[in-house]
C-alpha cells in the first residue's frame, strides 16, 4: 500500500498536472485503451485535473464489454445443459445475452459458480467428476497465459470433465481495426499496462510508424497515468511519434516470453467477433488441434450464432470512442448497474459503469464532477 501511495501523492502528481497544462498548446485527443485505465482515471478524478483541450476517449480495453452477444448466448446454452457447471469470472455473470444472463440462468436452476482464476475452475472439475465444468475463457493477452497453463495442467492430469469456450482476444488487431476507421480522430494512445506486460511495448511500434500515433505505455496509479499523458503531449508537440514505456517497473520492450510461449503452445490465432467492432481477422485465440478435446463448443455441440445487440444500446459506439456514455439513450434510465442492458454498464472496467459510479452523471445530460482522491 505504501508503494501505491507514493504514486498518488500530491508531491508527485501536482508537478505533472502543471507540466501537462504548460505543454498543451492545441486540442489533443487521447484514447485510453485499457478498461482499468478508464476506471482508475475516474476513481482518482484525473479528468478533473486536466486542462481544457485535452480530451480522453475510452477504447475497447474491457474484455467483458467486447465479448459479443453471440458468445454470451453460447455461455447460456452451455449453462442450461444438464450436468454442466459454468465456472466464470464474476463480472461476466450479469452480462445480458439475447435471452437473459448467467445470473438469471442460475436463478432458474442452472449451476453457475464464480471463480477467481481458470485453475479454480479446474479444481472444481476435479472435485465434481460427475459434472462437466465449462470455463468461458474471455480476456486479452493478460488472461490467456493462465488459461493456457490450466489446459496444460488438465492435459497432464488426464482430467476429462473440464472444457473451455474459447473467447479470448488479442489487442493489437483491435487497435488496427480502430485506426482504419476514418471517423476515429485521435492523436495518441495510452497503451494498457497489463496487456503490455505480456506482449511488450514494442508491439505498438506499428501504430507510431504507420499511423503517426504517439504511444505511451502507462501503469494505473495517478502518477503513472499523468506521466503517460505528458509523454503523449510532448510527442505530439514535437511531431515525433514513438512508443514511450512509462511503466518500466512492469513492462519490457519484448514482454514476457514465457507467457507468450504458453499462449502459442495452446492457442492459435483466428478471426473473432468484437462487440461494436465486428469480426476482426486474427484477433481471437482458439485451441490448437492438439487440445481441441477441451473445446466446449465442439464437445457439447454448442452453436455460436450471430446475435443482435439490445435495441437502443450504444455500447459498440462507446467502445469505439465515438460516444460518451451519457449520449446513449438508455444510460441511467433503462440501463443502470442494477439493471444493465449492455455490458459496458456491467463490468468493473466498463466505461458506462465508470461514468455512472464516479462522474455524477446518472442520466442523460446530467451534471456532476469526479471526486479527486489524491493524498
C-alpha positions as CSV (number, residue, x, y, z in Angstrom):
1,X,0.0,0.0,0.0
2,X,2.9,2.4,0.8
3,X,4.2,1.7,-2.7
4,X,0.8,2.7,-4.3
5,X,0.6,5.8,-2.0
6,X,3.8,7.1,-3.5
7,X,2.2,7.2,-6.9
8,X,-0.8,9.1,-5.6
9,X,0.8,11.8,-3.5
10,X,0.4,15.5,-4.5
11,X,4.1,15.9,-4.3
12,X,4.4,13.7,-7.4
13,X,1.1,14.4,-9.2
14,X,0.9,18.2,-8.9
15,X,4.1,18.9,-10.9
16,X,2.8,16.5,-13.6
17,X,-0.5,18.3,-13.8
18,X,1.2,21.7,-14.0
19,X,3.5,20.5,-16.8
20,X,0.6,19.0,-18.8
21,X,-1.1,22.4,-18.6
22,X,2.0,24.2,-19.8
23,X,2.7,21.7,-22.5
24,X,-0.7,21.6,-24.1
25,X,-0.6,24.1,-27.0
26,X,-3.5,22.8,-29.1
27,X,-6.5,20.5,-28.7
28,X,-5.4,16.9,-28.2
29,X,-7.5,13.7,-28.2
30,X,-6.1,10.7,-26.4
31,X,-7.6,7.2,-26.3
32,X,-7.0,5.2,-23.1
33,X,-7.2,1.7,-24.5
34,X,-7.4,-0.2,-21.2
35,X,-10.6,-0.5,-19.1
36,X,-8.5,-0.5,-16.0
37,X,-7.1,2.9,-17.1
38,X,-10.7,4.2,-17.6
39,X,-11.8,3.1,-14.1
40,X,-8.6,4.5,-12.5
41,X,-9.0,7.8,-14.3
42,X,-12.5,8.2,-12.9
43,X,-11.8,6.8,-9.5
44,X,-8.9,9.2,-8.8
45,X,-10.6,12.2,-10.5
46,X,-7.8,12.6,-13.1
47,X,-10.1,14.2,-15.7
48,X,-11.0,17.0,-13.3
49,X,-7.3,17.9,-13.1
50,X,-6.7,18.1,-16.8
51,X,-6.7,21.4,-18.8
52,X,-9.4,22.2,-21.3
53,X,-8.5,20.9,-24.8
54,X,-7.2,17.6,-23.6
55,X,-9.9,15.0,-24.4
56,X,-9.8,11.4,-23.1
57,X,-11.7,8.8,-25.0
58,X,-12.2,5.2,-23.8
59,X,-11.4,2.3,-26.1
60,X,-12.1,-1.4,-26.4
61,X,-10.0,-2.5,-23.5
62,X,-12.7,-4.1,-21.4
63,X,-12.8,-7.9,-22.2
64,X,-16.3,-8.3,-20.8
65,X,-17.6,-5.4,-22.9
66,X,-16.2,-6.5,-26.2
67,X,-17.5,-10.1,-25.8
68,X,-20.4,-10.2,-28.3
69,X,-23.9,-11.3,-27.6
70,X,-23.2,-14.4,-29.7
71,X,-20.7,-15.7,-27.2
72,X,-22.9,-14.8,-24.2
73,X,-25.6,-16.8,-25.8
74,X,-23.2,-19.8,-26.1
75,X,-22.3,-19.5,-22.4
76,X,-26.0,-19.5,-21.6
77,X,-26.7,-22.5,-23.8
78,X,-23.9,-24.4,-22.0
79,X,-25.3,-23.4,-18.6
80,X,-28.7,-24.8,-19.4
81,X,-27.4,-28.3,-20.3
82,X,-27.9,-30.9,-17.5
83,X,-24.8,-31.9,-15.6
84,X,-22.9,-28.8,-16.8
85,X,-21.4,-26.3,-14.3
86,X,-20.3,-22.9,-15.6
87,X,-17.3,-21.6,-13.7
88,X,-16.9,-17.9,-14.6
89,X,-15.3,-14.6,-13.5
90,X,-17.8,-12.6,-11.5
91,X,-18.1,-9.6,-13.8
92,X,-19.4,-11.8,-16.6
93,X,-22.3,-13.2,-14.7
94,X,-24.7,-10.3,-15.2
95,X,-23.9,-9.5,-18.8
96,X,-27.2,-9.9,-20.8
97,X,-27.4,-12.1,-23.8
98,X,-30.4,-12.4,-26.1
99,X,-32.4,-14.3,-23.5
100,X,-31.2,-13.5,-20.0
101,X,-27.8,-13.7,-18.4
102,X,-25.8,-16.3,-16.5
103,X,-27.3,-14.8,-13.3
104,X,-30.8,-15.3,-14.5
105,X,-29.9,-18.8,-15.7
106,X,-28.6,-19.6,-12.2
107,X,-31.9,-18.2,-10.7
108,X,-33.7,-20.7,-12.9
109,X,-31.7,-23.6,-11.7
110,X,-28.5,-23.7,-13.8
111,X,-25.3,-24.4,-11.9
112,X,-23.1,-21.2,-12.2
113,X,-20.2,-20.7,-10.0
114,X,-17.9,-17.7,-9.6
115,X,-14.2,-18.4,-9.7
116,X,-11.2,-16.1,-9.5
117,X,-8.9,-17.9,-11.9
118,X,-9.2,-20.7,-14.5
119,X,-7.2,-23.0,-12.2
120,X,-10.1,-22.7,-9.7
121,X,-12.4,-24.0,-12.4
122,X,-10.1,-27.0,-13.0
123,X,-10.1,-27.6,-9.2
124,X,-13.9,-27.6,-9.3
125,X,-13.8,-30.2,-12.1
126,X,-11.6,-32.4,-10.0
127,X,-13.9,-32.2,-7.0
128,X,-17.0,-33.0,-9.1
129,X,-16.1,-35.6,-11.7
130,X,-19.7,-36.4,-12.3
131,X,-20.3,-32.9,-13.8
132,X,-18.7,-31.2,-16.8
133,X,-17.2,-27.8,-15.8
134,X,-17.1,-25.2,-18.5
135,X,-15.0,-22.1,-18.2
136,X,-15.8,-19.1,-20.5
137,X,-12.3,-18.0,-21.4
138,X,-12.8,-14.4,-22.1
139,X,-9.9,-11.9,-21.7
140,X,-6.9,-10.5,-23.5
141,X,-3.3,-11.5,-23.5
142,X,-3.2,-10.9,-19.8
143,X,-5.6,-13.7,-19.1
144,X,-4.6,-16.1,-21.9
145,X,-1.4,-17.5,-20.3
146,X,-3.3,-18.6,-17.2
147,X,-5.9,-20.3,-19.3
148,X,-3.2,-22.0,-21.4
149,X,-1.4,-23.2,-18.3
150,X,-4.7,-24.6,-17.0
151,X,-5.3,-26.5,-20.2
152,X,-1.8,-28.0,-20.0
153,X,-2.4,-28.9,-16.3
154,X,-5.7,-30.6,-17.3
155,X,-3.8,-32.5,-20.0
156,X,-1.1,-33.7,-17.7
157,X,-3.7,-34.8,-15.1
158,X,-5.9,-36.5,-17.6
159,X,-9.0,-34.5,-16.5
160,X,-11.8,-35.2,-18.9
161,X,-14.6,-33.1,-17.4
162,X,-13.0,-29.7,-17.9
163,X,-13.8,-27.6,-21.0
164,X,-13.5,-24.0,-22.1
165,X,-15.4,-21.8,-24.5
166,X,-12.5,-20.1,-26.3
167,X,-13.4,-16.4,-26.4
168,X,-10.1,-14.7,-25.6
169,X,-8.9,-11.8,-27.9
170,X,-5.7,-10.0,-28.8
171,X,-5.4,-6.3,-28.5
172,X,-3.1,-5.1,-31.4
173,X,-5.5,-6.4,-34.1
174,X,-8.4,-4.5,-32.5
175,X,-6.3,-1.3,-32.5
176,X,-5.5,-1.9,-36.2
177,X,-9.2,-2.1,-36.9
178,X,-9.9,1.1,-34.9
179,X,-7.1,3.0,-36.7
180,X,-8.7,2.1,-40.0
181,X,-11.9,3.8,-39.0
182,X,-12.0,7.2,-40.7
183,X,-14.4,8.5,-38.1
184,X,-12.0,8.0,-35.2
185,X,-9.8,11.0,-34.7
186,X,-7.2,10.5,-32.0
187,X,-3.7,11.9,-31.6
188,X,-2.3,9.3,-29.3
189,X,-2.8,6.0,-27.4
190,X,-2.4,5.5,-23.7
191,X,-1.5,1.8,-24.0
192,X,-2.5,-0.8,-21.5
193,X,-0.1,-1.8,-18.7
194,X,-1.4,-5.3,-18.1
195,X,-1.5,-6.4,-21.7
196,X,1.8,-4.8,-22.4
197,X,3.5,-6.7,-19.6
198,X,2.8,-9.8,-21.8
199,X,3.2,-8.6,-25.3
200,X,5.8,-5.9,-24.7
201,X,6.0,-2.2,-25.5
202,X,7.4,-2.9,-29.0
203,X,4.0,-4.3,-30.0
204,X,2.8,-0.7,-30.5
205,X,5.6,0.4,-32.8
206,X,3.5,-0.1,-36.0
207,X,1.0,2.4,-34.7
208,X,3.7,5.1,-34.2
209,X,5.4,4.2,-37.5
210,X,2.4,3.5,-39.8
211,X,-0.3,5.8,-38.4
212,X,1.9,8.5,-36.8
213,X,0.3,8.0,-33.4
214,X,2.0,8.9,-30.2
215,X,2.0,5.9,-27.9
216,X,2.8,5.7,-24.2
217,X,2.6,2.5,-22.0
218,X,1.4,3.5,-18.5
219,X,0.6,1.9,-15.2
220,X,-2.6,2.5,-13.3
221,X,-1.8,4.9,-10.5
222,X,-2.5,8.6,-11.0
223,X,1.2,9.5,-11.4
224,X,1.5,6.7,-14.0
225,X,-1.4,8.0,-16.0
226,X,-0.3,11.6,-15.8
227,X,3.2,10.7,-16.8
228,X,1.9,8.8,-19.8
229,X,-0.3,11.7,-20.8
230,X,2.6,14.2,-20.5
231,X,4.7,11.9,-22.7
232,X,2.0,11.8,-25.4
233,X,1.6,15.6,-25.4
234,X,5.3,16.1,-25.8
235,X,5.5,13.6,-28.6
236,X,2.6,15.4,-30.4
237,X,4.1,18.8,-29.9
238,X,7.4,17.7,-31.4
239,X,5.8,15.8,-34.2
240,X,7.9,12.7,-33.3
241,X,5.5,9.8,-32.5
242,X,7.1,6.9,-30.8
243,X,6.4,4.3,-28.1
244,X,7.4,5.6,-24.7
245,X,7.4,2.9,-22.0
246,X,6.4,4.8,-18.9
247,X,5.8,1.6,-16.9
248,X,9.2,0.1,-16.8
249,X,8.6,-1.5,-13.4
250,X,6.3,-4.0,-15.1
251,X,6.8,-3.7,-18.8
252,X,9.8,-4.5,-21.1
253,X,10.3,-3.9,-24.8
254,X,9.8,-7.6,-25.7
255,X,7.3,-8.6,-23.0
256,X,7.0,-11.9,-21.1
257,X,8.5,-14.5,-23.4
258,X,7.4,-17.4,-21.2
259,X,3.8,-16.2,-21.2
260,X,3.9,-15.7,-24.9
261,X,5.2,-19.3,-25.4
262,X,2.3,-20.6,-23.2
263,X,-0.2,-18.9,-25.4
264,X,1.5,-20.1,-28.6
265,X,1.6,-23.7,-27.3
266,X,-2.1,-24.0,-26.6
267,X,-3.8,-21.4,-28.9
268,X,-3.7,-20.3,-32.4
269,X,-5.0,-17.0,-34.0
270,X,-8.4,-17.0,-35.5
271,X,-11.0,-14.4,-36.7
272,X,-13.1,-13.2,-33.8
273,X,-16.2,-11.0,-33.4
274,X,-15.9,-8.0,-31.2
275,X,-18.9,-6.1,-29.9
276,X,-19.0,-2.8,-31.7
277,X,-16.1,-3.6,-34.0
278,X,-17.4,-6.6,-35.9
279,X,-15.2,-9.5,-37.0
280,X,-11.5,-8.7,-36.8
281,X,-9.1,-11.0,-38.6
282,X,-6.7,-12.9,-36.5
283,X,-7.8,-11.3,-33.3
284,X,-9.1,-14.3,-31.5
285,X,-7.4,-17.3,-29.7
286,X,-8.8,-20.8,-30.4
287,X,-7.5,-24.1,-29.2
288,X,-4.9,-25.8,-31.4
289,X,-5.9,-29.2,-32.8
290,X,-3.9,-31.0,-30.1
291,X,-6.1,-29.5,-27.4
292,X,-9.5,-29.4,-29.0
293,X,-10.8,-32.1,-26.7
294,X,-11.1,-29.2,-24.2
295,X,-13.3,-27.2,-26.6
296,X,-16.8,-27.0,-25.2
297,X,-18.3,-25.7,-28.5
298,X,-17.3,-29.0,-30.1
299,X,-17.7,-31.4,-27.2
300,X,-21.2,-30.1,-26.3
301,X,-22.3,-29.3,-29.8
302,X,-22.9,-25.6,-28.9
303,X,-23.7,-23.1,-31.6
304,X,-22.2,-19.6,-31.7
305,X,-24.5,-17.8,-34.0
306,X,-24.7,-14.1,-34.8
307,X,-26.9,-12.1,-32.4
308,X,-28.3,-8.6,-32.4
309,X,-27.4,-6.2,-29.6
310,X,-30.3,-4.9,-27.4
311,X,-32.3,-2.2,-29.1
312,X,-31.1,1.2,-28.3
313,X,-27.8,0.0,-26.7
314,X,-24.8,2.1,-27.9
315,X,-22.1,0.0,-26.2
316,X,-20.5,-0.6,-29.6
317,X,-20.0,3.1,-30.4
318,X,-18.8,3.8,-26.9
319,X,-16.2,1.1,-27.3
320,X,-15.0,2.8,-30.5
321,X,-14.6,6.1,-28.7
322,X,-17.4,7.7,-30.9
323,X,-19.8,8.3,-28.0
324,X,-19.6,9.1,-24.3
325,X,-22.0,7.0,-22.1
326,X,-24.4,9.9,-21.3
327,X,-25.1,10.2,-25.0
328,X,-26.6,6.7,-25.0
329,X,-30.4,7.0,-24.9
330,X,-30.6,4.1,-22.3
331,X,-27.8,5.4,-20.0
332,X,-29.1,6.0,-16.4
333,X,-32.7,5.2,-17.3
334,X,-33.3,1.8,-18.8
335,X,-29.7,0.8,-18.3
336,X,-28.2,1.1,-14.7
337,X,-25.7,-1.1,-12.8
338,X,-28.7,-2.8,-11.1
339,X,-30.5,-3.4,-14.3
340,X,-27.9,-3.4,-17.1
341,X,-28.9,-3.6,-20.8
342,X,-25.3,-3.5,-22.2
343,X,-22.0,-4.9,-20.9
344,X,-20.4,-1.5,-20.6
345,X,-22.6,-0.9,-17.6
346,X,-21.8,-4.3,-16.0
347,X,-18.1,-4.8,-16.0
348,X,-15.8,-3.3,-13.4
349,X,-13.8,-2.0,-16.3
350,X,-16.8,-0.8,-18.3
351,X,-16.9,2.8,-19.4
352,X,-20.6,3.3,-18.6
353,X,-20.1,1.8,-15.2
354,X,-17.2,4.2,-14.5
355,X,-19.2,7.2,-15.7
356,X,-22.2,6.1,-13.6
357,X,-20.2,5.5,-10.4
358,X,-17.8,8.4,-10.5
359,X,-18.8,11.2,-12.8
360,X,-22.0,12.2,-11.1
361,X,-23.9,11.9,-14.4
362,X,-26.7,9.4,-13.5
363,X,-28.8,10.1,-16.6
364,X,-28.6,11.7,-20.0
365,X,-27.4,15.3,-19.8
366,X,-26.8,15.1,-16.1
367,X,-24.2,17.3,-14.5
368,X,-21.6,16.3,-12.0
369,X,-17.9,16.2,-11.4
370,X,-15.4,13.5,-10.4
371,X,-14.0,13.3,-7.0
372,X,-10.3,13.9,-6.5
373,X,-8.8,11.1,-4.5
374,X,-5.1,12.2,-4.1
375,X,-3.4,12.3,-0.8
